[in-house]
Amino acid sequence: MKKTPLLKSYSAATRVLAPALPFWLKRRVTKGKEDPARIGERQGIASQPRPDGKIVWLHAASVGESQMLMPVILRILAENPDFHIVITTGTVTSAELLAGQLPKNAVHQYAPADHPKAVKNFLNHWQPDLAIFAESELWPNMIMQSKARDIPLALINARMSAASIERWGKRGKKSGAALLGCFDLILAADTATANGLSWLTGREIEAAGNLKDAAPALSADKDDLKKLKTAIGRRPVWCAASTHTGEEELIGAAMLEIKAKKPKSLLILAPRHPERAADVKDILAKIGLNVLRRSSHKIPTDKTDVYLVDEIGKMGLVYSVSKIAFIGGSLLDGLSGHNPLEPARLDCAVITGAHISSFADTYMSMFAFDAADRILSPEELAPAVLKYMLDAKARKAKAVAAAEFAKSRDAVLDYVWDYLDPLMPKEI
């Protein structure tokens, strides 16, 4: 590739800053943002030997993106059982979740920081035969060094906001086009991203659909599920999933309103960032709700109003015991919604707030299919939940429509695979 002045400046700046990398990483360790036992991986120093054979490297930002890639990983290994997978992410939570999910022949490594030496160390060790980047993880040194080694590159489920594309256009359209030009394949998750990237790159980018639509149903530990269902009994249950700062106050107020009509109701609340659990509990306790944190290892009793799920990887459990699911990250300006298909696959009636730009295509299709409800203000949350608590037939009809819609989206993986398969390394 031909580097633009902006890309050259980026590489030079990161090279100059490289000596400060150990200090930056040490600071992140003190904040709990890095795993001290594996800190070398962030400098590209592998913690595991490279296996013999072909390696496909997949890179994702954090939990959501890595979970989106799991069906791709499983498909690669199903089609090519002798291949090996290395998946990189940048967060401790994603590493913890992947540790219990990755199949044989797949390992997790923390992503090397985007400094030339760290990236070089990583590529020298793993020598991937194909690199697959997810969504908006466009780290220039990773991409440019991979391209320089003639490693085939794919960007799948590409998602960029209109504002991001506009910034590229104003500050460095040539640089954006040059960086994206390194990819042999780009598939967008939605039409807005496809149109924006087509304009930015000058090549036709296809909207293949969102791979998050193609994930299998979330799983739950059988013993945990049995214990929780037994504890809940016949109580009316709803959940608020992936909530953000500022939403819990509104959800708590809705719960008080729901309890006024259904006193035995239980709310299962799962914050998007479980480390906020202590603050969330305080917020809800102050308005008079009895809150039990899952991390206490206690089971809800009849006196529990809110079961606060403050552990990663438990959304399968949450949706499996909830009949009604409100998807957070959608009540306030500045938020953009979360994946509605996860509860749809587990027999939930799905409700969302007004702010859903990150999953606009999916939600709009669900609304057209009558497979989800949208509330336009926080005051509408309690009535929306009560509607389904008071009408079991309506709740079931909504859940069935949601499940059928989710099943229809599974074809996205097959569609993406048709484009990815020709890039897979070939055995000699």
C-alpha positions as CSV (number, residue, x, y, z in Angstrom):
1,M,0.0,0.0,0.0
2,K,1.0,3.6,-0.5
3,K,1.1,5.4,2.9
4,T,-0.4,8.9,3.0
5,P,1.3,11.6,5.1
6,L,-1.3,11.1,7.8
7,L,-0.6,7.4,8.0
8,K,3.2,8.0,8.0
9,S,2.8,10.5,10.8
10,Y,0.7,7.9,12.8
11,S,3.4,5.2,12.4
12,A,6.1,7.7,13.4
13,A,4.3,9.0,16.4
14,T,3.5,5.5,17.7
15,R,7.2,4.5,17.2
16,V,8.3,7.5,19.2
17,L,5.8,6.7,22.0
18,A,6.8,3.0,22.1
19,P,9.2,3.4,25.1
20,A,6.3,4.6,27.2
21,L,4.3,1.5,26.5
22,P,5.4,-0.4,29.6
23,F,4.5,2.5,31.8
24,W,1.1,2.9,30.2
25,L,0.4,-0.8,30.6
26,K,1.5,-0.7,34.3
27,R,-1.0,2.1,34.9
28,R,-3.8,0.2,33.3
29,V,-3.0,-2.8,35.5
30,T,-3.4,-0.7,38.6
31,K,-6.9,0.3,37.3
32,G,-7.9,-3.3,36.7
33,K,-7.9,-2.8,33.0
34,E,-5.1,-5.3,32.2
35,D,-4.3,-8.9,33.3
36,P,-0.9,-8.6,35.1
37,A,-0.1,-12.2,34.4
38,R,-0.5,-11.7,30.7
39,I,0.8,-8.2,30.2
40,G,3.5,-9.3,27.8
41,E,0.8,-10.1,25.2
42,R,0.0,-6.4,24.9
43,Q,3.6,-6.0,23.8
44,G,3.2,-8.8,21.2
45,I,5.0,-11.4,23.3
46,A,2.9,-14.5,23.1
47,S,2.1,-16.6,26.1
48,Q,1.6,-19.8,24.1
49,P,3.6,-21.5,21.4
50,R,2.5,-21.3,17.8
51,P,1.0,-24.6,16.7
52,D,2.0,-26.1,13.4
53,G,-0.3,-25.6,10.5
54,K,-2.5,-22.9,9.2
55,I,-3.6,-20.1,11.5
56,V,-6.5,-17.7,11.1
57,W,-6.3,-14.6,13.3
58,L,-9.5,-12.9,14.3
59,H,-9.4,-9.5,16.1
60,A,-12.3,-7.9,18.0
61,A,-12.6,-5.0,20.5
62,S,-14.3,-6.5,23.5
63,V,-17.2,-8.7,24.6
64,G,-19.9,-8.0,22.0
65,E,-17.6,-8.2,19.0
66,S,-15.8,-11.4,20.3
67,Q,-19.2,-13.1,20.9
68,M,-20.3,-12.1,17.4
69,L,-17.2,-13.8,16.0
70,M,-17.8,-17.1,17.9
71,P,-20.1,-18.6,15.1
72,V,-17.4,-17.6,12.6
73,I,-14.7,-19.4,14.6
74,L,-16.9,-22.5,14.8
75,R,-17.6,-22.4,11.1
76,I,-14.0,-22.1,10.2
77,L,-13.0,-25.1,12.3
78,A,-16.0,-27.1,11.1
79,E,-15.0,-26.6,7.5
80,N,-11.2,-26.8,8.2
81,P,-10.7,-29.0,11.3
82,D,-6.9,-28.9,11.0
83,F,-6.7,-25.1,11.2
84,H,-5.9,-23.2,14.3
85,I,-7.5,-20.0,15.6
86,V,-6.0,-17.1,17.6
87,I,-8.5,-14.5,18.6
88,T,-7.3,-11.2,20.1
89,T,-9.3,-8.7,22.1
90,G,-8.4,-5.8,24.3
91,T,-10.4,-6.3,27.5
92,V,-10.2,-8.5,30.6
93,T,-13.9,-9.2,30.5
94,S,-13.8,-10.5,27.0
95,A,-10.8,-12.8,27.8
96,E,-12.6,-14.2,30.8
97,L,-15.7,-15.0,28.8
98,L,-13.8,-16.5,25.9
99,A,-11.8,-18.7,28.2
100,G,-14.9,-20.9,28.8
101,Q,-16.1,-20.8,25.2
102,L,-13.3,-21.4,22.8
103,P,-13.2,-24.9,21.2
104,K,-10.2,-27.1,20.7
105,N,-7.6,-25.5,18.2
106,A,-8.6,-21.9,19.3
107,V,-6.7,-19.7,21.8
108,H,-7.2,-16.2,23.1
109,Q,-4.4,-13.6,23.3
110,Y,-4.6,-10.0,24.3
111,A,-4.3,-7.7,21.3
112,P,-0.8,-6.1,20.9
113,A,-0.9,-2.4,21.4
114,D,-0.9,-0.6,18.1
115,H,2.8,0.2,18.3
116,P,5.1,-1.0,15.5
117,K,7.3,-3.2,17.7
118,A,4.4,-4.8,19.5
119,V,2.6,-5.6,16.3
120,K,5.9,-6.9,14.7
121,N,6.4,-9.2,17.7
122,F,2.9,-10.6,17.4
123,L,3.1,-11.2,13.7
124,N,6.6,-12.7,13.9
125,H,5.3,-15.3,16.4
126,W,1.9,-16.2,15.1
127,Q,2.5,-15.8,11.4
128,P,-1.2,-15.8,10.5
129,D,-2.3,-17.0,7.1
130,L,-5.5,-14.9,7.2
131,A,-6.5,-11.9,9.4
132,I,-10.1,-11.1,10.1
133,F,-11.0,-7.8,11.7
134,A,-14.5,-7.1,13.2
135,E,-16.7,-4.0,13.1
136,S,-14.7,-0.8,13.6
137,E,-11.3,-2.1,14.8
138,L,-9.1,-0.2,12.4
139,W,-5.7,-0.1,14.0
140,P,-3.3,1.3,11.3
141,N,-0.1,-0.5,12.4
142,M,-1.8,-3.8,12.7
143,I,-3.4,-3.4,9.3
144,M,-0.4,-2.0,7.4
145,Q,2.1,-4.5,8.8
146,S,-0.2,-7.4,8.0
147,K,-0.6,-6.0,4.4
148,A,3.1,-5.6,4.1
149,R,3.5,-9.3,4.8
150,D,0.9,-10.2,2.2
151,I,-1.5,-11.6,4.8
152,P,-5.0,-11.7,3.3
153,L,-7.2,-9.2,5.2
154,A,-11.0,-9.2,5.8
155,L,-13.1,-6.6,7.6
156,I,-16.5,-8.2,8.5
157,N,-19.5,-6.8,10.2
158,A,-18.1,-3.4,9.5
159,R,-20.0,-0.7,11.5
160,M,-19.2,3.0,11.4
161,S,-21.4,5.8,12.4
162,A,-22.2,8.6,10.0
163,A,-20.2,10.9,12.2
164,S,-17.1,8.6,12.0
165,I,-17.3,8.5,8.2
166,E,-17.7,12.2,8.1
167,R,-14.6,12.7,10.2
168,W,-12.6,10.5,7.9
169,G,-13.9,12.6,5.0
170,K,-13.0,15.9,6.5
171,R,-9.6,15.0,8.0
172,G,-8.2,12.3,5.8
173,K,-10.3,10.7,3.1
174,K,-7.2,9.6,1.2
175,S,-5.8,8.0,4.4
176,G,-9.1,6.3,5.1
177,A,-9.3,5.0,1.6
178,A,-5.7,3.8,1.8
179,L,-6.2,2.0,5.1
180,L,-9.4,0.3,4.0
181,G,-7.8,-0.5,0.7
182,C,-5.6,-3.0,2.5
183,F,-8.6,-5.2,3.0
184,D,-9.2,-7.9,0.4
185,L,-12.8,-8.1,1.6
186,I,-15.1,-5.7,3.4
187,L,-18.6,-6.6,4.4
188,A,-20.8,-4.1,6.2
189,A,-23.3,-4.9,8.9
190,D,-25.9,-2.4,7.7
191,T,-26.8,-0.3,4.7
192,A,-25.7,3.0,6.3
193,T,-22.2,1.7,6.9
194,A,-22.1,0.2,3.4
195,N,-23.0,3.4,1.7
196,G,-20.6,5.4,3.8
197,L,-17.7,3.1,3.2
198,S,-18.5,2.9,-0.5
199,W,-18.2,6.7,-0.6
200,L,-15.0,6.7,1.4
201,T,-13.2,3.9,-0.5
202,G,-14.5,4.5,-4.0
203,R,-15.4,0.8,-4.2
204,E,-18.7,-1.0,-3.9
205,I,-19.2,-2.3,-0.3
206,E,-22.0,-4.7,0.3
207,A,-24.3,-4.8,3.3
208,A,-24.2,-8.5,4.2
209,G,-26.2,-8.1,7.4
210,N,-25.2,-8.0,11.0
211,L,-23.5,-11.2,12.2
212,K,-24.8,-10.6,15.7
213,D,-28.1,-11.7,14.1
214,A,-26.7,-15.1,13.4
215,A,-25.5,-16.1,16.9
216,P,-26.9,-19.3,18.5
217,A,-29.1,-19.0,21.6
218,L,-27.2,-18.0,24.7
219,S,-26.6,-20.9,27.1
220,A,-27.1,-21.1,30.8
221,D,-25.7,-23.5,33.4
222,K,-28.4,-26.2,34.1
223,D,-28.0,-26.2,37.8
224,D,-28.0,-22.4,38.0
225,L,-31.1,-22.3,35.9
226,K,-33.0,-24.9,38.0
227,K,-32.1,-23.2,41.3
228,L,-33.2,-19.8,40.0
229,K,-36.5,-21.0,38.5
230,T,-37.3,-22.9,41.8
231,A,-36.6,-19.8,43.8
232,I,-38.7,-17.6,41.6
233,G,-41.6,-20.0,41.4
234,R,-44.7,-18.4,39.8
235,R,-43.7,-14.8,40.4
236,P,-44.1,-12.4,37.5
237,V,-40.6,-11.8,36.1
238,W,-39.1,-9.2,33.8
239,C,-35.6,-8.2,33.1
240,A,-33.8,-5.0,32.2
241,A,-30.7,-5.9,30.2
242,S,-27.5,-4.0,29.3
243,T,-28.5,-0.9,31.2
244,H,-26.3,2.2,31.3
245,T,-25.7,5.0,33.7
246,G,-28.8,7.1,34.1
247,E,-31.2,4.4,33.1
248,E,-31.4,2.5,36.5
249,E,-33.2,5.4,38.2
250,L,-35.9,5.3,35.4
251,I,-36.1,1.5,35.5
252,G,-36.4,1.5,39.3
253,A,-39.3,4.0,39.1
254,A,-41.0,1.7,36.6
255,M,-40.5,-1.2,39.0
256,L,-42.3,0.7,41.8
257,E,-45.2,1.3,39.4
258,I,-45.3,-2.3,38.4
259,K,-45.2,-3.5,42.0
260,A,-48.2,-1.3,42.7
261,K,-50.3,-3.6,40.4
262,K,-48.3,-6.8,40.6
263,P,-46.8,-6.8,44.2
264,K,-45.0,-10.1,43.7
265,S,-43.1,-9.0,40.6
266,L,-39.3,-9.6,40.3
267,L,-37.0,-7.5,38.2
268,I,-33.7,-9.1,37.0
269,L,-31.4,-6.3,36.2
270,A,-28.1,-6.8,34.3
271,P,-26.0,-3.6,33.9
272,R,-24.0,-3.5,30.7
273,H,-20.9,-2.9,32.9
274,P,-21.1,-5.2,36.0
275,E,-18.4,-3.2,37.8
276,R,-21.1,-0.5,38.3
277,A,-23.2,-3.0,40.5
278,A,-22.5,-1.3,43.8
279,D,-23.7,2.1,42.5
280,V,-26.7,0.5,40.9
281,K,-27.7,-1.3,44.1
282,D,-27.5,2.0,46.0
283,I,-29.6,3.8,43.4
284,L,-32.4,1.2,43.7
285,A,-32.2,0.8,47.5
286,K,-32.6,4.5,48.0
287,I,-36.1,4.4,46.3
288,G,-37.1,1.5,48.5
289,L,-36.4,-1.6,46.4
290,N,-34.9,-4.7,48.1
291,V,-31.8,-5.6,45.9
292,L,-29.9,-8.9,46.0
293,R,-26.6,-9.1,44.0
294,R,-25.9,-12.4,42.3
295,S,-22.2,-12.2,43.3
296,S,-23.4,-12.6,46.9
297,H,-24.1,-16.3,45.9
298,K,-27.6,-16.1,47.5
299,I,-30.8,-17.0,45.8
300,P,-33.7,-14.5,45.6
301,T,-36.4,-14.8,48.2
302,D,-40.0,-13.5,48.3
303,K,-38.7,-10.3,49.7
304,T,-36.3,-9.6,46.8
305,D,-37.5,-7.0,44.4
306,V,-34.4,-6.8,42.2
307,Y,-32.0,-9.6,41.4
308,L,-28.9,-7.7,40.3
309,V,-26.8,-9.8,37.9
310,D,-23.3,-8.4,38.3
311,E,-21.3,-11.2,36.6
312,I,-20.2,-11.5,33.0
313,G,-21.6,-14.2,30.8
314,K,-24.9,-14.7,32.5
315,M,-27.3,-13.3,29.9
316,G,-28.5,-16.7,28.9
317,L,-29.6,-17.3,32.5
318,V,-31.2,-13.9,32.6
319,Y,-33.3,-14.3,29.5
320,S,-34.2,-18.0,30.2
321,V,-36.0,-17.0,33.4
322,S,-37.5,-13.8,32.1
323,K,-40.7,-13.7,30.1
324,I,-40.4,-10.0,29.3
325,A,-37.1,-8.3,28.4
326,F,-36.5,-4.6,28.3
327,I,-33.2,-4.0,26.3
328,G,-31.3,-1.1,27.9
329,G,-28.9,1.4,26.4
330,S,-32.0,2.9,24.7
331,L,-33.8,5.2,27.2
332,L,-31.5,8.3,27.0
333,D,-30.1,10.6,24.4
334,G,-26.5,9.6,23.5
335,L,-27.3,5.8,23.8
336,S,-27.8,3.6,20.8
337,G,-29.3,0.3,21.8
338,H,-28.2,-3.3,22.2
339,N,-28.9,-6.6,20.4
340,P,-32.6,-7.6,20.6
341,L,-32.1,-11.1,19.1
342,E,-30.6,-12.6,22.2
343,P,-33.8,-12.4,24.3
344,A,-35.8,-13.2,21.1
345,R,-34.2,-16.6,20.9
346,L,-35.1,-17.4,24.5
347,D,-38.9,-16.9,24.5
348,C,-39.0,-13.3,25.6
349,A,-41.3,-10.5,24.6
350,V,-38.9,-7.8,23.6
351,I,-39.2,-4.1,24.6
352,T,-36.8,-1.3,23.7
353,G,-36.5,2.4,24.2
354,A,-36.3,5.1,21.6
355,H,-32.5,5.3,21.0
356,I,-31.6,2.3,18.9
357,S,-29.3,3.6,16.1
358,S,-26.7,0.8,16.6
359,F,-29.3,-1.8,15.7
360,A,-31.7,0.3,13.7
361,D,-32.0,-2.2,10.7
362,T,-32.7,-5.1,13.1
363,Y,-35.2,-3.2,15.2
364,M,-37.1,-1.7,12.3
365,S,-37.5,-5.1,10.7
366,M,-38.7,-6.5,14.1
367,F,-41.2,-3.7,14.4
368,A,-42.5,-4.4,10.9
369,F,-42.8,-8.1,11.8
370,D,-44.6,-7.1,15.1
371,A,-41.8,-8.9,16.9
372,A,-40.8,-6.1,19.4
373,D,-42.2,-3.0,21.0
374,R,-40.7,0.4,21.2
375,I,-41.4,2.9,23.9
376,L,-40.7,6.6,23.2
377,S,-40.3,7.8,26.8
378,P,-39.3,6.2,30.1
379,E,-42.8,6.8,31.5
380,E,-44.1,4.2,29.0
381,L,-41.9,1.4,30.4
382,A,-44.1,0.2,33.3
383,P,-47.3,0.1,31.1
384,A,-45.4,-1.8,28.4
385,V,-44.2,-4.4,30.9
386,L,-47.6,-4.6,32.7
387,K,-49.3,-5.2,29.4
388,Y,-47.6,-8.6,29.0
389,M,-47.8,-9.4,32.7
390,L,-51.5,-9.0,32.6
391,D,-52.1,-10.8,29.2
392,A,-50.2,-14.1,28.9
393,K,-51.6,-14.8,25.4
394,A,-50.4,-11.4,24.1
395,R,-46.9,-12.0,25.7
396,K,-46.7,-15.5,24.1
397,A,-47.7,-14.2,20.7
398,K,-45.0,-11.5,20.9
399,A,-42.4,-14.0,22.0
400,V,-43.2,-16.4,19.2
401,A,-43.0,-13.6,16.6
402,A,-39.6,-12.5,18.0
403,A,-38.3,-16.1,18.0
404,E,-39.4,-16.6,14.4
405,F,-37.8,-13.4,13.3
406,A,-34.5,-14.3,15.0
407,K,-34.5,-17.7,13.2
408,S,-34.9,-15.9,9.9
409,R,-31.7,-14.0,10.5
410,D,-29.5,-17.1,10.8
411,A,-28.8,-17.0,7.1
412,V,-26.5,-14.1,7.6
413,L,-23.6,-16.4,8.6
414,D,-24.0,-18.5,5.4
415,Y,-24.0,-15.3,3.3
416,V,-20.8,-14.0,5.0
417,W,-19.1,-17.4,4.8
418,D,-19.6,-17.5,1.0
419,Y,-17.4,-14.4,0.8
420,L,-14.9,-15.5,3.5
421,D,-14.3,-19.1,2.3
422,P,-12.3,-18.1,-0.8
423,L,-9.8,-16.2,1.5
424,M,-9.2,-19.2,3.7
425,P,-5.6,-20.5,3.4
426,K,-5.2,-23.6,1.3
427,E,-3.3,-26.7,2.3
428,I,-0.3,-27.3,0.1
